[in-house]
Amino acid sequence: MARSETGIRPSEARQRLLNTATRIFYGEGIHSVGVDRIITEANVTRATFYRHFPGKEDLVLAYLQAVDQAIRGQVEAAITAGRPEPDALRAVAESIAQDIRSAGFRGCAFLNAAAEYPDPDHPVHQAVLAHRQWFLDTVGTLMASIQKAEAEPAARHFVMLRDGAMAAGCLFDRELVCETFLRGVEGLVRTHAARRPS
């Protein structure tokens, strides 16, 4: 079992709770699932649940943090593989397409959570915004490395292509959605690179 940043092994019960919540929250939604069901399916006691998570909101935030870490890992792997920036952006897009193609795909966990927690001051909504800002900043840095002019609008364009693909991937043929998304990213990267002064 992996150690946390503090060097202490995470509790097996905590991990079971988080794994169970992740599966159910992503598959069925957050508000529709009660703590009792998570406790039952994780096979822990109510006292164990509350020892690790003072309330459901804490579990929801832990779920989003776990998803955030997984996505950061995917993006970091694409960026640190020694590719030129245009190829790193293509690799990020390909990792998104792989997620869309995966079994049980149900859209973006963060957009889904934002729909259930629309209050911009709510901690869950704030976690969604923090993740999205990180992603936009990361894509923006890659775009700026290719060409500084118009890097921010190009990054926003990439994020919107991604959001559209994540939403469409739940509704339409996933292969067609991924093909369209990857073609859009390719066009965006080529157009942005063409702005580079000679």
C-alpha positions in Angstrom: 0.0 0.0 0.0 1.4 3.4 -0.9 2.5 5.8 1.8 1.0 9.3 2.0 3.0 12.5 1.9 3.4 12.3 5.7 4.9 8.8 5.4 2.0 7.2 7.3 0.2 4.4 5.5 -3.4 5.3 4.7 -5.9 3.2 6.5 -7.2 0.3 4.6 -10.8 1.1 5.7 -10.3 4.8 4.6 -9.1 3.6 1.2 -12.1 1.2 0.9 -14.5 4.1 1.7 -12.8 6.3 -0.9 -12.7 3.6 -3.6 -16.4 2.8 -2.9 -17.4 6.5 -3.0 -15.4 7.1 -6.1 -17.1 4.3 -8.0 -20.6 5.2 -6.8 -20.3 9.0 -7.0 -18.9 8.8 -10.5 -21.4 6.2 -11.7 -24.6 7.5 -10.1 -24.0 11.0 -8.9 -23.2 12.5 -5.5 -26.5 13.7 -4.1 -28.3 10.5 -5.0 -26.0 8.4 -2.8 -26.2 8.4 1.0 -23.5 7.7 3.6 -25.3 4.5 4.7 -24.9 2.9 1.3 -21.2 3.8 1.1 -20.7 2.4 4.6 -22.4 -0.9 3.7 -20.7 -1.3 0.4 -17.3 -0.5 1.8 -18.0 -3.0 4.6 -17.0 -0.6 7.5 -18.8 0.6 10.6 -20.5 4.0 10.9 -17.9 4.9 13.6 -15.1 4.0 11.1 -16.6 6.2 8.5 -16.8 9.2 10.8 -13.3 8.6 12.1 -12.0 9.2 8.6 -14.6 11.6 7.2 -16.4 14.0 9.6 -19.2 14.2 7.0 -20.3 13.3 3.5 -18.9 16.6 2.2 -15.4 15.6 3.4 -15.7 12.3 1.5 -16.9 14.2 -1.6 -13.8 16.5 -1.4 -11.5 13.5 -0.9 -13.1 11.9 -4.0 -12.5 15.0 -6.1 -8.9 15.2 -4.7 -8.3 11.6 -5.8 -9.6 12.3 -9.3 -7.6 15.5 -9.5 -4.4 13.6 -8.6 -5.1 10.9 -11.2 -5.6 13.5 -13.9 -2.5 15.4 -12.8 -0.5 12.2 -13.1 -1.8 11.5 -16.6 -1.0 15.1 -17.7 2.4 15.0 -16.0 3.3 11.8 -17.8 2.4 13.3 -21.1 4.5 16.4 -20.4 7.6 14.8 -18.9 8.0 12.2 -21.6 10.6 14.4 -23.4 8.3 15.3 -26.2 8.2 18.8 -27.9 5.3 20.9 -26.5 3.0 20.3 -29.5 3.4 16.6 -29.1 2.9 16.9 -25.3 -0.4 18.6 -26.0 -1.4 15.9 -28.4 -0.5 13.3 -25.8 -2.7 15.1 -23.2 -5.5 15.0 -25.7 -4.9 11.3 -26.4 -5.1 10.6 -22.6 -8.4 12.4 -22.5 -9.6 10.3 -25.5 -8.6 7.1 -23.7 -10.7 8.1 -20.7 -13.7 8.8 -23.0 -13.2 5.3 -24.5 -13.0 3.6 -21.1 -15.7 1.3 -19.8 -18.1 3.0 -17.5 -17.3 6.5 -18.8 -19.8 9.0 -17.5 -18.3 12.4 -18.4 -16.0 14.7 -16.5 -16.2 14.1 -12.7 -15.6 17.8 -12.1 -18.3 19.0 -14.5 -20.7 16.5 -13.0 -19.8 17.7 -9.5 -20.3 21.4 -10.5 -23.7 20.6 -11.8 -24.6 19.1 -8.4 -23.0 21.9 -6.4 -23.8 25.1 -8.3 -23.1 27.5 -5.4 -19.7 29.1 -6.3 -18.9 29.5 -2.7 -19.4 25.8 -1.8 -16.2 23.9 -1.0 -17.0 21.3 -3.6 -17.6 23.9 -6.3 -14.3 25.6 -5.2 -12.5 22.3 -5.6 -13.9 22.0 -9.2 -12.7 25.5 -10.0 -9.2 24.9 -8.6 -8.8 21.8 -10.7 -10.0 23.5 -13.8 -7.7 26.5 -13.2 -4.8 24.1 -12.8 -5.7 22.4 -16.1 -6.1 25.7 -18.0 -2.8 27.0 -16.6 -1.0 23.8 -17.6 -2.3 23.9 -21.1 -1.6 27.6 -21.2 2.0 27.0 -20.3 2.4 24.5 -23.1 0.8 26.8 -25.6 3.0 29.7 -24.5 6.1 27.4 -24.9 5.0 26.9 -28.5 4.1 30.6 -29.1 3.4 33.3 -26.6 1.0 35.3 -28.7 -2.6 34.2 -28.2 -1.5 31.4 -25.8 -4.3 32.1 -23.3 -7.1 32.0 -25.9 -5.6 28.9 -27.4 -5.6 27.2 -24.0 -9.2 28.2 -23.4 -10.0 26.7 -26.8 -8.3 23.4 -25.9 -10.3 23.2 -22.6 -13.6 23.9 -24.4 -12.8 21.2 -26.9 -12.1 18.9 -24.0 -15.3 19.8 -22.2 -17.3 19.2 -25.3 -15.7 15.8 -25.9 -16.3 14.8 -22.3 -20.0 15.7 -22.6 -20.5 14.3 -26.1 -18.7 11.0 -25.1 -21.7 10.2 -22.8 -24.3 10.8 -25.5 -22.9 9.7 -28.9 -20.5 7.2 -30.5 -17.3 7.5 -28.4 -15.0 6.7 -31.3 -16.5 9.4 -33.4 -16.3 11.9 -30.5 -12.7 11.0 -29.9 -11.8 11.3 -33.6 -13.5 14.7 -33.8 -11.8 15.9 -30.5 -8.3 14.8 -31.6 -8.8 16.4 -35.0 -9.8 19.6 -33.3 -6.8 19.6 -31.0 -4.5 18.9 -34.0 -6.0 21.9 -35.9 -5.6 24.1 -32.8 -2.0 23.1 -32.2 -1.0 23.6 -35.9 -2.8 27.0 -36.0 -1.2 28.1 -32.8 2.3 27.0 -33.9 1.9 28.8 -37.2 1.7 32.1 -35.3 5.3 31.6 -34.3 7.5 34.3 -35.9 9.9 33.0 -38.5 
